[in-house]
Amino acid sequence: MKTRLLMLMMVLSTISFAQKTITMMIKENTVPCVGVGPMDCMQVKEGKAKTWSNFYSSIEGFKYEPGYQYKLSVIKTKRTGNIPADASTYTYRLKKLLSKKKVKVPVATYLNKKMILTQINGKDVTDGKVYMTLDNTTHQMFGKSGCNRFNASYKLSGNNIEINPMMGTLMACDPESMKLEQDFTATIDKKEFEIHTTGNTVHFKDIKTKNVVLKFNIPTESEIWSFIDGKKWKLIQMDHTGMDYGKAMIRFDVKSKKVSGNGGCNNFFGSFTTKGNEIIFSALGSTKMACPDGNATSTEIKMLSHLSNATLRFDVAEQTLNLYKGEQLIMMFGLER
């Protein structure tokens, strides 16, 4: 009997040693991190910790909702036996939700906006060939580096940004564009910066010296539409196919909010409104001429189908106007001089 009681006490002591109740604070936003693979991590303060740390595990019974700061009572248990290499040393189980407080999460003004490079290492850049966007949802940076298109993941922590290795296309361009691309890539790839904004200007500063290394400008909506307005934009790519689409083109009248053009055979007309980086097309109509050219007819059917009563995202890159459905580039128009 005494032996059994002693064994029971030893088991209870082991359980008590391996398990404890802790207080845990959960931050209102997650951050990109790498565990077994790329993931989003909650940020936590365990016990009396003063700084936030990434949390690579999960809490059984707890449902996280961004925008709220939590205080939890959590049962933390040390795993025993053979622990898988990709598993945490501890398991966590919610004991009690102590508080849940709504917190307004500020979004940096430069996120999800096209930024055009205007200065690199003190040298002015005026041709608009380098631009990028920091997507706050996917944590991806993408754009054009002078000649080629590129993308990279990034990690944002307060005013600091860490750029992961860049990937891009491998086209050859004119020597000037290639030199600019080499300088830009060498300056930003796999680097960390401190970001500061002044109006529509975004400064990337060296972490140590605080010198401005890169300077970008965010075009205002009025500047973008002033550039688009009234010009003839000729269709040069549709559904990933670049070719000569004949008469297919589009033109916007910003003042009247009217859109017009040619689908390849017939003229079309309609209305549009804008909301940020979106164009909402409506009330599209066209002439009804028969077109003997089968390719022109096919182009027209596809083009008007994309535009009819649609909401499309857009951006302007140097001499092109690009229209997207979701993340897919569906039409590219070149500025006709």
N, C-alpha and C positions, 0 to 999 in steps of 0.2 A: 504494500500500500504506500509506504513511504517512498519507495523507488518510483512508482507511477506518479506520485505527487511531485517528486523532484523533476521528473521528465517533463511534466506539464508546465512547471514553473520555468524550465529552461526554454521550452517552446514559446511560451508567452513573452519571455524576456527577449528572445530572438526576434519575434514579431514586432515588439515594442522598439527594438533597436533599429529595425529595418524600416519602420514606418513612423512618420511624425506629421503633425498638422502645422501648416505654415500659412502666413498671410502673403498674398500675391497681388500686386498692382498690375493692371493690363492697360497699355497705352491705347489712345483712340485711333491710331493708324498702324498698318503693317508696313514692312519694308521688304524689298527684294533681298533674298539670301540664298545660299547654296547649302543644302543638306545632302541627301542622297542625290538630288538634282536641283535645278533652279526652282525656287518656291517663294512664297510670301511668308514672312515670319511675324508673329505677334512680338511686341516689345514688352518686357516685363521687369518689375523690380520685386525680388524675392526677399521677404523679411525686412531687414533694415538697410538694404542696398540703396545707395545714393544715385546710381546711374542706371539707365535703361540698358537691357541686354536682349539680344535676339533669343527667341524661344523656339526651339526646333522640334518640340514634341507637341502633344495635344493634352487637353484636360477633359477627362471623361465626365459627361453630364453638363458641360459648359458650352453654350452656343455664343460665339463671338459675333458682335455686330459693329462694324466700323462707325466711328463718330461718337463712341461712348468710352469713357474711362471707367474701369471696373476695379473694385476691391473685393478680393475673394478669400475665403478660408478654404484651403486645399489640403487634402491628404496626400502626402508625398511618400512613395514607397520604393525602396531600393529593390531592383530586380535581383533574382538569385539564379543560379545555374548558368548554363551557356547562353550568353546574351548575344543576339545577332549583331553583326558589325554595323548595320544600319539602324540599330535601335538605341534609344536613350537608356542610360544607366538607371533612370527612375521612371516610374509611372505616376500620373497625377489624376486625382479624382476630386471633383467639386464637393465640398462639404456644405458650404453656405455662401450665397451671394450677399456680401456685406453692403455694397453700394453700386449703383450704376448711374453715372452722371453724363449728360449730353455735353459734348465738347465740339465747338466749331473748328473744323480742320481747314486752315487757310490753304488755298492753292496758289502757288507762285504765278504771277501774271504772265510769265514767259512760257509756261507749259502749254502744250497743244497749239502753239502758234508758230508760223513760219518765221525763222530768224535768218536774216541775210548778213553775211560777213562783210564788215566795212573796214576792219583793221586787223592785221596780224603782226605781232611782235613790233608794234609801232609804225608799221607801213600801211598806208591807206589802200583799200581794195575797192574799186568803183565799178567793176563789170558785173556784179551780181551773180557770178558763176558758182559761188559757194553759199549754200544755204542748208538749213536743217530744222527739224521739228523734234521736240522732246515730248513723246506721248506719255501722258501721266497714267494711262490705264494699263498699257503693256510694258511700261518702263523701257521702251525702245527709242533710240535716237536714229533718225533716218533723214536722208537728203542727198545733196550732190556736193562732191568735194572739189569741183573745178572741171572735171572731165567725166568721171564715173559716179554712179549712184552708190551709196553706202548705207549700212545700218550697223548698229551696235546696241547692246543693252547698257543700262547705266543704273547707278545707285545714288539716290538723292537723300542727303541727311542734313536737314536745316538748310544752310546756304552752301553747303559743300556738295559737289557732284563728282562721282568717280566713273570714268568712262572705261568700259571693258573693251577687249580687242575688237577692232572694226573689220567688217567684211564688205566687199564691194565688187562691182563689175570690173572688167579688165580691158576696156576699150583704150585705144590710143587716140590722142587729140593733138592739137597744135602745141608747139613747145611751151608757149606762155601758159596755157591752161594746165599742162602737165607739171610745170614748175610750181604753179600755185597749189595744185593738188598735193604734190610732195611736201611742200611747206606746211600746208594745213594738216595733213595726216600725221606728219612727224610731231606737230605741236599738240594735237589733241588726243591721238591714239594712246590708250592705256595710261591716261593721265588723270590727275585729280585737281580740281579747281574750286575756288570760292566765287560764287556768283552774286553780283550786285546789279540792280537795275536803277536807271534814272530815266523816267518817262518811258519812251519806246526803245531806249538803248540798253542792251544787256552786256555787262562786262564779265569776262572770265579772267579771274586773277590768279596768279601763282600763289599756291598755298603758303610758301615760305617767305617770298619777297614782297607779296601783295601787289606786285606790278601787274598792270593790265596786259594780258597776253593776247586775248581775242576780244574783239568788239563786234557786236551784232546789232542790227536794227530790225525792229518789228514793224512792217508797214501797217499803217492804219487802214481801216476798211475803205475810207474815202480815197486814199492813195491807190489802193488796188483797183477799185472800180473806175477811177479816173483813167488808169492805164488801159483797162478793158474796153471802156465806153467808146462806141461808135466805130471801132476797128473791125476789119474783116478777118475772121479767124477761120482758116482753111483746115478741113479735116485731114489729118495725116496718119492717124492710127485709130483703129477700132477693134475691140475685143482681142487685144494683143497682136493684131496684124497691122504692120505699117506698110503703106503703099500710096499710090496716087489715086485719090478718091474722086477725081474729076471736079465737078462743080460744087461738091458738098462743102458747106461752110455755115458759119453762124455769126450773128452780129447782135449786140445788146445796145439798147437805148436806155441809159440809166435814168434820165429825167422822166420819161413816160412809162418806164418799167415794161417796155415792149421788147420782145425778142423776135428776130426774123432770120431767114437764111434760105439755103437750098439743100434739099436732101440728096441731091445727085441728079434729079430730074425735075422735080417740082419745087416751087417756092413754098416756104412755110412761114407761119406767123403765130404769135401768141403773146402771153404775158408771163412775167416772172416777178418773184419777190426774193428777198435775201434774208438770211438769219445767220450771222456769224460767217462761217466758211461753207454755208449751204446755199444752193440755189433751188427755189421751188418753182417748177414750170407748171403752167396751167393754160387751159383754153387754147390748146394748139390746133391749128387748122392748116390746110394746104390747098394748092391748086390741084386739078385732077387730070392733067395731061397724061396721055399714054406715052410710055417711054420704050422705044425699040431696043435700048441697050439693057440687056439682062443684068449686067453687073451693077449698073447705076440703079436699077430697080431694087436689087438686093440691098445695096448700100442704103437707099432711102428707107426701106422697110425697117432695117435694123436701127438706123439713126433715130427715126421718129418714134420707134418703140422705146428706145432708151430715154427720150425726152418727154414723152407724153405723160402729163400729170405725175411727174416724178420729183422727188427731192434728192438732189445729188450734191455730194461734197465737191469742192473745187479748190484748186490752187493755181498760181501763176508762177512759172519758172522761166526766167529770162524771156524767151520769145514763144513760149507755149502756154496754152490754157488747158488744164487737165481736169476732167470730170470723173468722179469716182462713185460707184455704187457700193456702199460699205467700204471695205478695204481694197476692192478691185478697181483698177484703172480701166474704164470702159471706152473712153474717147479722149484723144489728144488732138488739139487744134494748134496749128502754127500761125503766127502773125504774118499776114501777107503784106508785103511792102509795096 
